[in-house]
């Protein structure tokens, strides 16, 4: 059963064919570590995790590399403003390398809490300065660079088909920027440290003391770790217009080879009508969600119910719905896990859905068909555990949440009332339990207590 993916580069749904049989190389754009990632960012990493798991479910051996931007990402995509890390370091009073380590560690914590498999390598931009300088030298030798008063820039007019990923058409060359760059689309390869700037992170280079441009790191890291071309380049849809276009231009200009065979992008998370973003201040972190009583797994469930190419509208009511649905699936594992068999008809339908460009909404429908079927519990458990290799909800290690002693005693008292057919008292005790935030579910094998959401 073939895997199909939507390739942003060709704007087509394509049958996935790796460059090397049985092996897949993936490069994913990681976070800029100057503050915590928000759940809109994390939605992208969940989709990337689902893709990796899908590839592994199909039998591929995957090498996955993710960069960590710890220098060079300016406050403006127009190559103006300050380095976000430098700004945050000065504001916090921390050294830049301490700040970036702190937020890198928090990012890894978020991935772990969301049950996202770590890449084979986290690659920090500051560890690849030598490779980035070497890449600029290649571009310089090939005539793709020019100097301005604040650094070295890539001349997009020199690169044929610049912007094809986002269908960008370049205007006529003209000085259009305070730095003196020739075209608005031209981008910084190396930024020079300004007099009296007092930067914490800067390095010597053939062009002067400074630091690499944001786009450069991804080309240098991916080539070093995966070679060029590699199979799949991942990221959010906000990378299409500028970041990934610039990566393609500088990588292909330097080597005359394609950067990657497939580009796959995840859509934004929105709140109301606006994109969730740090600049708009409408974002939440995983910690914020946990303070509201939602576990990271609930957010993962919400993300998995939507297609990665569709915008996901975040709301508290959506989280409550996800929490209730997830718990219903988890209830299958409240009973002791039994030895069952994977139901082949459901597996075939599930595989067809996920291989159809990660059609998770269809995959979830199949799971609910399984949940409501007359199949025995052991076979349901075995099949869902197999699907969870892709979904990543952690059913294998699921444990029911701890129930307070007071709630347990009320439930036991209610059960005695039911045994004595004292329905009035039983209903009263049920009401007391619900007021305390829990409910009792009566099943053929006894009662189950669960939190009310």
C-alpha positions as CSV (number, residue, x, y, z in Angstrom):
1,X,0.0,0.0,0.0
2,X,1.8,3.1,-1.2
3,X,2.3,6.3,0.8
4,X,1.3,9.5,-0.8
5,X,2.4,13.0,0.4
6,X,1.5,16.5,-0.8
7,X,4.7,18.1,-2.1
8,X,4.7,21.9,-1.6
9,X,7.4,22.2,-4.2
10,X,5.3,20.6,-7.0
11,X,1.9,21.4,-5.5
12,X,0.9,17.9,-6.1
13,X,0.0,14.8,-4.2
14,X,2.8,12.4,-5.0
15,X,3.6,8.7,-4.4
16,X,6.5,8.8,-1.9
17,X,9.7,7.2,-3.3
18,X,12.8,7.6,-1.2
19,X,16.2,8.4,-2.7
20,X,17.6,5.2,-1.1
21,X,15.5,2.0,-0.9
22,X,14.1,1.4,2.6
23,X,15.8,4.6,4.0
24,X,14.4,8.1,4.5
25,X,16.3,11.3,5.4
26,X,14.3,14.1,7.1
27,X,15.3,17.6,8.0
28,X,12.9,19.6,10.2
29,X,13.2,23.3,11.0
30,X,13.4,23.5,14.8
31,X,12.7,26.4,17.3
32,X,14.4,29.7,17.9
33,X,15.3,29.2,21.5
34,X,14.8,32.6,23.1
35,X,11.5,31.8,24.8
36,X,9.2,28.9,25.3
37,X,7.5,27.2,22.3
38,X,3.7,27.8,22.2
39,X,1.2,25.1,21.3
40,X,0.8,26.5,17.8
41,X,4.5,25.7,17.2
42,X,4.1,22.4,18.9
43,X,1.2,21.4,16.6
44,X,3.8,21.4,13.7
45,X,6.1,19.1,15.6
46,X,3.2,16.7,16.3
47,X,2.4,16.5,12.6
48,X,6.1,15.9,11.9
49,X,6.2,13.2,14.5
50,X,3.1,11.5,12.9
51,X,4.9,11.5,9.5
52,X,8.0,10.0,10.9
53,X,6.0,7.3,12.8
54,X,4.0,6.7,9.6
55,X,7.2,6.1,7.6
56,X,8.4,3.7,10.3
57,X,5.0,2.0,10.4
58,X,5.6,1.4,6.7
59,X,8.9,-0.3,7.4
60,X,11.3,2.6,6.5
61,X,14.4,3.3,8.5
62,X,14.3,7.0,9.2
63,X,17.2,9.5,9.9
64,X,15.7,12.7,11.3
65,X,17.7,15.8,12.0
66,X,16.3,19.0,13.6
67,X,18.1,22.3,13.9
68,X,18.0,24.5,16.9
69,X,18.3,28.3,16.1
70,X,20.5,29.8,18.8
71,X,21.9,32.7,16.8
72,X,21.0,34.8,13.8
73,X,17.2,35.0,13.8
74,X,16.4,38.7,13.7
75,X,13.3,40.4,14.8
76,X,12.4,41.1,11.2
77,X,12.4,38.8,8.2
78,X,13.7,41.8,6.2
79,X,17.1,41.3,7.8
80,X,16.5,44.3,10.1
81,X,16.3,44.5,13.8
82,X,18.1,42.7,16.6
83,X,19.0,39.1,17.1
84,X,16.2,37.6,19.1
85,X,18.5,35.6,21.3
86,X,20.7,38.7,22.1
87,X,17.7,40.8,22.9
88,X,16.3,38.1,25.3
89,X,19.7,37.5,26.9
90,X,20.1,41.2,27.7
91,X,16.6,41.4,29.0
92,X,16.9,38.4,31.3
93,X,20.5,39.1,32.4
94,X,21.6,35.7,31.3
95,X,24.5,34.8,29.1
96,X,23.2,33.9,25.6
97,X,24.5,30.3,25.7
98,X,22.8,29.8,29.1
99,X,19.5,31.3,27.8
100,X,19.5,29.1,24.7
101,X,20.3,26.0,26.7
102,X,17.5,26.8,29.1
103,X,14.9,27.1,26.3
104,X,16.3,24.1,24.4
105,X,15.8,22.0,27.5
106,X,12.2,23.3,27.9
107,X,11.6,22.5,24.2
108,X,12.8,19.0,24.7
109,X,10.7,18.7,27.8
110,X,7.6,19.7,25.7
111,X,8.5,17.1,23.1
112,X,8.8,14.4,25.7
113,X,5.5,15.4,27.4
114,X,3.8,15.2,24.0
115,X,5.3,11.8,23.3
116,X,7.1,13.1,20.2
117,X,10.1,10.9,19.3
118,X,13.4,12.8,19.4
119,X,15.3,13.3,16.1
120,X,18.5,11.4,15.6
121,X,20.2,14.7,16.2
122,X,19.4,18.2,17.5
123,X,21.8,20.5,15.6
124,X,22.5,23.9,17.2
125,X,23.4,26.6,14.7
126,X,26.3,27.8,16.8
127,X,28.0,24.4,16.4
128,X,28.1,24.7,12.6
129,X,29.8,28.1,12.2
130,X,32.7,26.6,10.2
131,X,30.2,24.9,7.8
132,X,28.2,28.1,7.3
133,X,31.3,30.1,6.5
134,X,32.4,27.4,4.0
135,X,29.0,27.6,2.3
136,X,29.2,31.4,1.9
137,X,32.7,31.0,0.4
138,X,31.2,28.6,-2.2
139,X,28.5,31.1,-3.1
140,X,31.0,33.9,-3.3
141,X,33.2,31.9,-5.7
142,X,30.1,31.2,-7.9
143,X,29.2,34.9,-8.0
144,X,26.0,34.8,-5.9
145,X,27.1,37.2,-3.2
146,X,27.7,40.9,-2.7
147,X,28.8,43.1,0.3
148,X,26.8,45.9,1.9
149,X,27.6,48.1,4.8
150,X,26.2,45.5,7.3
151,X,27.1,42.2,5.8
152,X,27.2,39.7,2.9
153,X,24.0,39.1,1.0
154,X,22.7,36.5,-1.5
155,X,21.8,38.1,-4.9
156,X,18.4,36.5,-5.7
157,X,18.5,38.1,-9.2
158,X,21.4,35.8,-10.0
159,X,19.5,32.6,-9.1
160,X,17.2,31.2,-11.8
161,X,13.7,30.4,-10.6
162,X,14.2,32.1,-7.2
163,X,11.0,31.7,-5.1
164,X,9.4,28.8,-7.0
165,X,8.3,27.2,-3.8
166,X,6.1,30.2,-3.0
167,X,5.6,31.4,-6.6
168,X,7.5,34.7,-5.9
169,X,8.2,36.9,-8.8
170,X,11.2,39.2,-8.3
171,X,10.9,42.9,-9.1
172,X,13.6,44.9,-10.8
173,X,16.9,45.3,-9.0
174,X,17.1,48.5,-6.9
175,X,18.6,49.6,-3.7
176,X,15.6,49.2,-1.4
177,X,16.9,48.7,2.1
178,X,18.8,50.7,4.7
179,X,21.6,48.1,4.5
180,X,22.0,48.8,0.7
181,X,20.8,45.4,-0.5
182,X,19.8,45.4,-4.2
183,X,16.4,43.6,-4.0
184,X,13.9,43.3,-1.3
185,X,14.1,39.5,-1.6
186,X,17.9,39.4,-1.1
187,X,18.9,37.9,2.2
188,X,21.8,38.0,4.6
189,X,24.3,35.3,4.6
190,X,26.6,36.9,7.2
191,X,25.8,39.9,9.3
192,X,28.7,42.1,10.5
193,X,28.8,43.1,14.2
194,X,28.1,46.8,14.4
195,X,30.5,49.2,16.2
196,X,29.8,49.3,20.0
197,X,27.1,46.6,19.5
198,X,28.7,44.5,22.3
199,X,27.4,41.2,21.0
200,X,27.8,38.0,23.1
201,X,27.7,35.7,20.0
202,X,30.0,36.6,17.2
203,X,32.8,35.0,15.2
204,X,35.7,35.9,13.0
205,X,35.2,35.5,9.2
206,X,36.8,36.5,5.9
207,X,34.3,39.4,5.7
208,X,34.7,40.6,9.3
209,X,33.6,39.8,12.7
210,X,29.9,38.9,12.9
211,X,27.4,36.0,12.8
212,X,25.5,33.9,10.2
213,X,22.1,34.8,8.7
214,X,19.1,32.8,9.9
215,X,18.5,30.9,6.6
216,X,22.2,29.8,6.2
217,X,22.2,27.4,9.2
218,X,19.6,25.1,7.7
219,X,21.4,24.6,4.5
220,X,24.8,24.0,6.2
221,X,23.3,21.6,8.8
222,X,21.2,19.6,6.4
223,X,24.0,19.1,3.9
224,X,26.5,18.2,6.7
225,X,24.2,15.7,8.4
226,X,22.1,14.3,5.6
227,X,23.8,15.1,2.3
228,X,22.2,16.9,-0.7
229,X,19.7,16.1,-1.8
230,X,17.8,14.5,1.1
231,X,14.3,13.1,1.1
232,X,11.9,15.3,3.0
233,X,12.1,18.9,4.3
234,X,9.6,19.7,7.0
235,X,8.3,22.9,8.6
236,X,5.3,25.1,9.2
237,X,3.6,26.9,6.3
238,X,5.1,30.2,7.5
239,X,8.4,28.9,6.2
240,X,7.2,28.7,2.6
241,X,7.3,32.3,1.6
242,X,10.8,33.2,2.8
243,X,12.8,30.7,4.9
244,X,12.5,27.6,2.7
245,X,12.7,29.6,-0.6
246,X,16.0,31.1,0.7
247,X,17.3,27.7,1.7
248,X,16.6,26.3,-1.7
249,X,18.3,29.2,-3.4
250,X,21.6,29.1,-1.4
251,X,21.9,25.3,-1.3
252,X,21.2,24.8,-5.0
253,X,23.3,27.8,-6.1
254,X,26.3,26.3,-4.1
255,X,26.0,22.8,-5.4
256,X,23.9,22.7,-8.5
257,X,21.9,19.9,-6.9
258,X,18.3,19.9,-5.5
259,X,18.1,20.6,-1.8
260,X,15.3,18.0,-1.0
261,X,12.9,15.8,-3.0
262,X,9.8,16.6,-1.0
263,X,8.8,19.7,1.0
264,X,5.9,19.0,3.4
265,X,4.4,21.9,5.5
266,X,1.9,22.0,8.3
267,X,-0.8,24.6,8.6
268,X,-1.2,27.3,11.3
269,X,-3.1,27.0,14.5
270,X,-5.6,29.8,14.9
271,X,-7.5,31.4,17.7
272,X,-10.8,32.9,16.4
273,X,-9.6,34.4,13.1
274,X,-6.0,35.1,14.0
275,X,-2.9,32.9,13.8
276,X,-1.6,31.9,17.2
277,X,1.7,33.7,17.5
278,X,4.0,35.3,20.0
279,X,3.8,38.7,18.3
280,X,0.0,38.8,18.7
281,X,0.2,37.6,22.3
282,X,-2.7,35.1,21.8
283,X,-0.6,32.0,22.5
284,X,-0.6,29.4,25.2
285,X,2.2,27.0,26.3
286,X,1.8,23.4,27.4
287,X,2.3,24.6,31.0
288,X,-0.6,27.0,30.5
289,X,-2.8,24.1,29.3
290,X,-1.8,22.0,32.3
291,X,-2.8,24.8,34.7
292,X,-6.2,24.6,33.1
293,X,-6.4,20.9,33.8
294,X,-5.5,19.5,30.3
295,X,-2.7,17.0,29.9
296,X,-0.2,17.3,27.0
297,X,-1.7,14.0,25.6
298,X,-5.1,15.8,25.3
299,X,-3.5,18.5,23.1
300,X,-1.9,15.8,21.0
301,X,-5.3,14.2,20.6
302,X,-6.8,17.5,19.5
303,X,-3.9,18.0,16.9
304,X,-4.3,14.5,15.6
305,X,-8.1,14.9,14.9
306,X,-7.3,17.5,12.2
307,X,-5.5,17.2,8.9
308,X,-2.0,18.7,9.0
309,X,-2.7,20.9,5.9
310,X,-5.8,22.4,7.5
311,X,-5.8,25.2,10.0
312,X,-6.8,24.1,13.5
313,X,-9.0,26.5,15.5
314,X,-8.0,26.3,19.2
315,X,-10.6,26.7,21.9
316,X,-11.3,25.5,25.4
317,X,-14.4,23.7,24.2
318,X,-12.4,21.9,21.6
319,X,-9.9,20.8,24.3
320,X,-12.8,19.5,26.5
321,X,-14.1,17.5,23.6
322,X,-10.7,16.1,22.9
323,X,-10.3,15.2,26.6
324,X,-13.6,13.3,26.7
325,X,-12.9,11.4,23.5
326,X,-9.3,10.5,24.6
327,X,-10.6,9.2,27.9
328,X,-13.1,7.0,26.2
329,X,-10.3,5.4,24.3
330,X,-8.2,5.1,27.4
331,X,-11.0,3.3,29.1
332,X,-10.3,0.3,27.0
333,X,-7.1,0.0,28.9
334,X,-8.5,0.4,32.4
335,X,-9.1,-3.3,32.4
336,X,-6.0,-5.5,32.5
337,X,-4.4,-5.8,29.0
338,X,-5.1,-9.2,27.5
339,X,-3.4,-11.1,24.7
340,X,-5.3,-10.4,21.6
341,X,-4.8,-10.3,17.8
342,X,-4.6,-7.3,15.5
343,X,-7.8,-7.1,13.5
344,X,-6.5,-7.1,9.9
345,X,-9.6,-5.5,8.3
346,X,-9.2,-2.5,10.6
347,X,-5.4,-2.4,10.1
348,X,-5.8,-2.3,6.4
349,X,-8.3,0.6,6.5
350,X,-6.1,2.5,9.0
351,X,-3.0,2.0,6.9
352,X,-4.9,3.2,3.8
353,X,-6.0,6.4,5.7
354,X,-2.6,7.4,7.1
355,X,-0.9,6.6,3.8
356,X,-3.3,8.9,2.0
357,X,-1.3,12.1,2.9
358,X,-1.6,11.4,6.6
359,X,-5.4,11.5,6.5
360,X,-5.8,11.5,10.3
361,X,-9.5,12.5,10.4
362,X,-10.3,9.3,8.4
363,X,-7.9,7.3,10.6
364,X,-9.7,8.5,13.7
365,X,-13.1,7.5,12.2
366,X,-11.8,4.0,11.8
367,X,-10.6,4.0,15.4
368,X,-14.1,4.9,16.6
369,X,-15.6,2.2,14.4
370,X,-13.2,-0.2,16.2
371,X,-14.2,1.2,19.6
372,X,-17.9,0.7,18.9
373,X,-17.6,-2.7,17.3
374,X,-18.6,-6.1,18.8
375,X,-15.0,-7.3,18.6
376,X,-13.7,-8.7,21.9
377,X,-11.8,-6.3,24.2
378,X,-8.4,-8.1,23.9
379,X,-8.5,-7.8,20.0
380,X,-9.5,-4.1,20.3
381,X,-6.6,-3.5,22.7
382,X,-4.1,-5.2,20.4
383,X,-5.4,-3.3,17.3
384,X,-5.4,0.1,19.0
385,X,-1.9,-0.5,20.4
386,X,-0.7,-1.2,16.9
387,X,-2.3,2.0,15.6
388,X,-0.7,3.9,18.5
389,X,2.7,3.3,16.9
390,X,1.5,6.1,14.6
391,X,-0.8,8.1,16.9
392,X,1.5,8.2,19.9
393,X,-1.1,8.5,22.6
394,X,0.8,6.2,24.9
395,X,-1.8,3.5,25.4
396,X,0.8,0.9,26.2
397,X,1.8,2.7,29.4
398,X,-1.5,4.2,30.3
399,X,-2.5,4.2,33.9
400,X,-5.8,5.6,35.2
401,X,-5.5,8.9,37.0
402,X,-5.2,8.7,40.8
403,X,-8.6,9.1,42.4
404,X,-8.9,10.9,45.8
405,X,-9.7,8.7,48.8
406,X,-12.9,10.7,49.5
407,X,-14.2,10.0,46.0
408,X,-13.4,6.3,46.3
409,X,-15.3,6.1,49.6
410,X,-18.4,7.8,48.2
411,X,-18.3,5.4,45.2
412,X,-18.1,2.4,47.5
413,X,-21.0,3.7,49.5
414,X,-23.0,4.3,46.3
415,X,-22.2,0.7,45.2
416,X,-23.5,-0.6,48.5
417,X,-26.7,1.4,48.0
418,X,-27.1,0.0,44.5
419,X,-26.6,-3.5,45.8
420,X,-29.4,-2.8,48.4
421,X,-31.5,-1.3,45.6
422,X,-31.6,2.0,47.4
423,X,-31.8,4.0,44.2
424,X,-32.6,7.3,45.9
425,X,-29.4,7.1,48.0
426,X,-27.4,5.9,45.0
427,X,-28.5,8.9,42.9
428,X,-27.8,11.3,45.8
429,X,-24.2,9.9,46.1
430,X,-23.7,10.2,42.4
431,X,-24.6,13.9,42.6
432,X,-22.2,14.4,45.4
433,X,-19.4,12.7,43.4
434,X,-20.2,14.9,40.3
435,X,-20.1,18.1,42.4
436,X,-16.5,17.1,43.4
437,X,-15.5,16.8,39.7
438,X,-15.9,13.1,39.1
439,X,-18.4,10.6,37.7
440,X,-19.1,6.9,38.2
441,X,-19.6,4.7,35.1
442,X,-21.4,1.4,35.7
443,X,-20.1,-1.5,33.5
444,X,-20.7,-5.2,33.3
445,X,-17.4,-5.8,35.2
446,X,-18.0,-3.2,37.9
447,X,-17.9,0.6,38.2
448,X,-15.2,3.0,36.9
449,X,-14.5,6.4,38.4
450,X,-13.3,9.1,36.1
451,X,-12.7,12.9,36.3
452,X,-15.4,15.2,34.8
453,X,-14.0,17.5,32.2
